[in-house]
Amino acid sequence: MTKKTYKASPLPFQGQKRRFLKPFCDRIADLPNDTIFVDLFGGSGLLSRGAKDVNESFRVIYNDYDHFTDRLVNIATTNQLLTDIRLAIGDFPIEKILPKDMRASVLKIIESYIEKGLYVDYITLSGSLLFSMNYAVNYADLSKKTLYNNVKRTDYNDADNYLEGLEVVHYDYRELYEQYKDIPNVFFIVDPPYLSTEVSSYESYWNLSQYLEVLPILKDVSFAYFTSAKSTIVELLDYITKHYDAENPFAAAEKIQICQTLNYSSKYNDIMLFKHLLKSI
């Protein structure tokens, strides 16, 4: 049987790196077989999955920073919940605001799952019930929002082998970095919540100081660091380096930009900064 490969996350995830998967995998393909990838923020795990698929000899530590694994193991429950919602909505037009009575029916269905102690994946529900790029993280949040009929028409596929071969851990990124920073042939995947970008689906709010605290870990290590042009972090570091003689961790990194379109009038560039000090094969 051919092993399934993933080109996107099995479930919706804010900021998943689908568009960067190929350029990332292309650049790590010739790294040594004993390379250890440490995905400090984990996210949907797509880059961790990609690294392992590039070379099964790679050791890959996926830090499930946002507890994505909880969502994966409950895909069957999520599919059933969406089926129940589809039945309640019927043939109501897609992308339209749900009328008051239909909205109440949908919320009642979700409440019934909560009362039964069943898992409710609010991030996935957000993709089916909220306006594009809007997220709710709990029932109280969802119940206050305008609901739309964006319900996915088919089930999500199971993700039984999505984490196969990965070492799944749950740490503060700083703890995990300390564990691996001095080990040879380590490559860090660093994808913190973007600054100046909507991050409502993440578990904690990230301010500027938290964002900047990540940067020192990039010194003298191999890394793929992800950010957005909206954060202006690259320009900020260039300015500080020029005027204050500071060291720029991105100085020798390759910069890859991919344009992201939010809607017909809003675009911005996502950025991957790639640097490795490892001896290639």
Steps between C-alpha positions, in 0.01 A plus 500: 500500500632843404559719800270800515671836480348830609512825305285682753388463859220241548297767682472878472779680681570870512839564342566148373805488273348325198651746251845470656503122516671444163771771531571382854524133399713583195755675721534227761523211255881485504550539874678216686298192587559559869350850497265565792210733422348676799172670413482746789146626445363202309176649379317256275813283479512532121868596486590223745305254285673631189847464651437138592359428153812647337727257683378234742843503662440852627402519864210743534372644828160662461414733787121499510490854628131550418375149593420421138518128579177533702326618186645220288382217725149644497451530123218242504309702759560820305369338181184387680442846645535658155259240358242595763548869419463432127166332563382798705603747231362295212518675163548848642727701262871478563698799628183665627428610857287246682155630601422524870310171532758300305783659698325393822466143370869480416602630841263253667668212316840615620366535854377141487852378424636700790234357734593147394866569575597463135795684350417820310765624258428872494777581251354261243149625578621854441591413143146371441298760689691829510606758246835428334804521732284537812541257787332406825678299768207408725121491504459837670709659226319321216153578635568876481598499134302524178469152349524422129435192292855410404458142617734254332294269280713190551665335799858564601723202429643309792859584591608163639855517365546877506724490809664167415873511568487836676591546865210699643577710807329782688744762631545870528718573197779634725521174694519298181766729354714457813479122463639499146702819448839334561434174316681458165306503174192670642275701271235721661165571337385829648147614422368719783159669475540790261528850638249753361295217353171353627594226751170445677512122460825467693489418868679812617533859382844591367631850554813661359729407789401132477560508127845653540596251774498226236775659292804426723447125456583540130862591570749244368238236422342360185141613459197567289327804646155612387354846520285743306582827328221646716715443808784714354744297710748467212506876444528562875807278530659657193453843658639396839799334335574808293463763770592317821763255379293204622527145370227398257412128519358521147815648346607185313154347463327438169173692475203340327177700460155375404209734437186425702162629384239562769236644268474700177654810660738362762832325442822459693822297485579206723872445550728204567856574606713190452851442627692183564848440636486124456724308265292396201503142374 
